[in-house]
Amino acid sequence: MKRFGVLVAAFVLVAGPIRLSYPKLMVFEGDIMGTAYHVQVLVPLWWRRERLERPLEELLERQVMIFSTYEPESELMGLNRDMTGLARPVSEELYEVLVLSKALYHQTRGAFDVTAKPLIDFWGIGEQDIQVQEWPSRSQLGPVLELLGMDQIGLGRDGYVQKLAGSVHIDLSGI
């Protein structure tokens, strides 16, 4: 019987830490930048929700301050306001998304274009009260089309971005 007790104690000592490290699923959900997020993370049983909640909130807040077109002080909106045509450094996150956007632009032969917002606005897409009554003329559409195209966005290898046409507007909602 003494031997059985030693075996049970040994099992508890060995199995105890294994059980404590067995993962549990934490789920975080919410709304951000006009969409919803759903994050699932496997963590050790002893982790508390607070351990990940604040870092996740900070990460999401950082994404808003980089990519949002609704936040006037976001990095993207600052780039959109810049009419100088000069190359400027951007965050690593913004640069990587712009590189991906440009690759998709070329792979789709321009069908995917993060500079299409002026055309979207021209057609009133997303506006509830605006309905186009007739097809626009070439003279109406021409100036809008000049504002489009990722070819008007220069990406330097050093993390710099240059709007070759100052009035180009980038909207990353599609990526």
C-alpha positions as CSV (number, residue, x, y, z in Angstrom):
1,M,0.0,0.0,0.0
2,K,2.9,2.3,0.8
3,R,4.3,1.7,-2.7
4,F,0.9,2.7,-4.2
5,G,0.9,6.0,-2.3
6,V,4.4,6.7,-3.7
7,L,3.2,6.0,-7.2
8,V,0.2,8.3,-6.8
9,A,2.4,11.1,-5.4
10,A,4.8,10.6,-8.3
11,F,2.0,10.7,-10.8
12,V,0.6,13.9,-9.3
13,L,4.0,15.5,-9.3
14,V,4.6,14.6,-13.0
15,A,1.0,15.0,-14.3
16,G,0.2,18.1,-12.3
17,P,2.4,20.5,-14.3
18,I,1.3,18.8,-17.6
19,R,-2.4,19.4,-16.7
20,L,-1.7,23.1,-15.8
21,S,-0.1,23.7,-19.1
22,Y,-2.9,22.0,-21.1
23,P,-4.3,24.7,-23.4
24,K,-7.6,26.5,-23.2
25,L,-9.2,28.6,-25.8
26,M,-9.7,32.3,-25.2
27,V,-11.9,34.2,-27.6
28,F,-11.9,38.0,-28.2
29,E,-14.5,39.7,-30.4
30,G,-15.4,43.2,-31.3
31,D,-15.9,45.9,-34.0
32,I,-13.1,47.9,-35.5
33,M,-12.7,50.1,-38.7
34,G,-16.2,49.3,-40.0
35,T,-15.8,45.5,-39.6
36,A,-15.8,42.8,-36.9
37,Y,-12.8,40.9,-35.6
38,H,-12.8,37.4,-34.0
39,V,-9.5,36.2,-32.4
40,Q,-9.0,32.8,-30.9
41,V,-5.9,32.0,-28.9
42,L,-4.8,28.7,-27.2
43,V,-3.2,29.5,-23.9
44,P,-2.2,27.6,-20.7
45,L,-5.0,27.0,-18.3
46,W,-3.5,29.3,-15.7
47,W,-3.5,32.4,-18.0
48,R,-6.0,35.1,-17.2
49,R,-8.0,37.0,-19.9
50,E,-6.4,40.3,-18.8
51,R,-3.0,39.0,-19.9
52,L,-4.0,39.1,-23.6
53,E,-6.9,41.6,-23.6
54,R,-4.9,44.8,-23.1
55,P,-2.1,43.9,-25.5
56,L,-4.7,42.9,-28.1
57,E,-6.5,46.2,-27.6
58,E,-3.2,48.1,-28.0
59,L,-2.4,46.2,-31.2
60,L,-5.8,46.9,-32.7
61,E,-5.6,50.6,-31.7
62,R,-2.2,50.7,-33.5
63,Q,-3.8,49.3,-36.6
64,V,-6.5,52.0,-36.5
65,M,-3.8,54.7,-36.2
66,I,-2.0,53.3,-39.2
67,F,-4.7,52.1,-41.6
68,S,-8.0,53.9,-40.8
69,T,-9.7,56.2,-43.4
70,Y,-12.1,57.2,-40.6
71,E,-9.5,58.4,-38.2
72,P,-8.2,61.8,-39.5
73,E,-4.8,61.4,-37.6
74,S,-4.1,57.9,-39.0
75,E,-0.8,57.4,-40.9
76,L,-2.8,56.6,-44.0
77,M,-4.8,59.8,-43.9
78,G,-1.6,61.7,-43.3
79,L,-0.2,60.1,-46.5
80,N,-3.4,60.9,-48.4
81,R,-3.3,64.6,-47.3
82,D,0.4,64.9,-48.4
83,M,0.4,66.7,-51.7
84,T,4.1,67.4,-51.9
85,G,5.0,64.5,-54.1
86,L,8.1,63.9,-51.9
87,A,9.0,60.4,-50.7
88,R,8.3,59.9,-47.0
89,P,9.0,57.1,-44.5
90,V,6.0,55.0,-43.4
91,S,5.6,52.3,-40.8
92,E,6.6,48.8,-41.6
93,E,3.0,47.7,-41.5
94,L,1.8,50.3,-44.0
95,Y,4.7,49.7,-46.3
96,E,4.0,45.9,-46.3
97,V,0.3,46.4,-47.1
98,L,1.2,48.8,-49.9
99,V,3.7,46.4,-51.4
100,L,1.0,43.6,-51.3
101,S,-1.5,46.0,-52.8
102,K,0.8,46.9,-55.7
103,A,1.5,43.2,-56.4
104,L,-2.2,42.5,-56.5
105,Y,-2.7,45.5,-58.7
106,H,-0.3,44.1,-61.2
107,Q,-1.4,40.5,-60.9
108,T,-5.0,41.5,-61.6
109,R,-4.0,44.0,-64.3
110,G,-5.5,46.9,-62.3
111,A,-8.8,45.2,-61.3
112,F,-7.6,45.4,-57.7
113,D,-6.7,49.0,-57.0
114,V,-6.5,50.7,-53.6
115,T,-6.5,54.1,-55.4
116,A,-10.1,53.6,-56.8
117,K,-11.8,55.8,-54.2
118,P,-12.3,58.8,-56.5
119,L,-14.1,56.5,-59.0
120,I,-16.2,54.9,-56.2
121,D,-17.1,58.4,-55.0
122,F,-17.9,59.5,-58.6
123,W,-20.4,56.7,-59.0
124,G,-21.9,57.3,-55.6
125,I,-21.2,53.8,-54.4
126,G,-22.0,53.5,-50.7
127,E,-24.0,56.7,-50.8
128,Q,-27.7,56.0,-50.0
129,D,-29.2,59.1,-51.7
130,I,-27.1,59.2,-54.8
131,Q,-28.2,57.3,-57.9
132,V,-26.5,57.8,-61.2
133,Q,-29.2,58.7,-63.7
134,E,-27.1,58.4,-66.9
135,W,-23.7,57.2,-68.1
136,P,-21.1,59.9,-67.7
137,S,-19.4,61.3,-70.7
138,R,-15.7,60.8,-71.4
139,S,-15.1,64.4,-70.5
140,Q,-16.7,63.9,-67.1
141,L,-15.0,60.5,-66.4
142,G,-11.5,61.5,-67.7
143,P,-10.3,63.6,-64.8
144,V,-11.4,60.9,-62.4
145,L,-9.6,58.2,-64.2
146,E,-6.4,60.3,-64.0
147,L,-6.5,59.9,-60.2
148,L,-6.4,56.1,-60.4
149,G,-3.7,53.5,-60.5
150,M,-1.1,52.0,-58.1
151,D,1.5,53.0,-60.7
152,Q,1.1,56.5,-59.2
153,I,2.5,55.2,-55.9
154,G,6.2,54.8,-55.7
155,L,7.6,52.3,-53.2
156,G,11.2,52.6,-52.3
157,R,13.1,49.6,-50.9
158,D,13.9,51.5,-47.8
159,G,10.3,51.8,-46.5
160,Y,9.6,55.1,-48.2
161,V,6.4,55.9,-50.1
162,Q,6.0,58.5,-52.8
163,K,2.7,59.7,-54.3
164,L,3.8,60.5,-57.8
165,A,0.5,62.4,-58.3
166,G,-0.3,64.3,-55.1
167,S,-4.1,64.0,-55.5
168,V,-3.9,60.1,-55.4
169,H,-6.0,58.8,-52.5
170,I,-5.3,55.4,-51.0
171,D,-8.1,53.4,-49.3
172,L,-7.0,50.0,-48.0
173,S,-10.5,48.8,-47.1
174,G,-10.4,46.1,-49.8
175,I,-7.3,44.3,-48.6
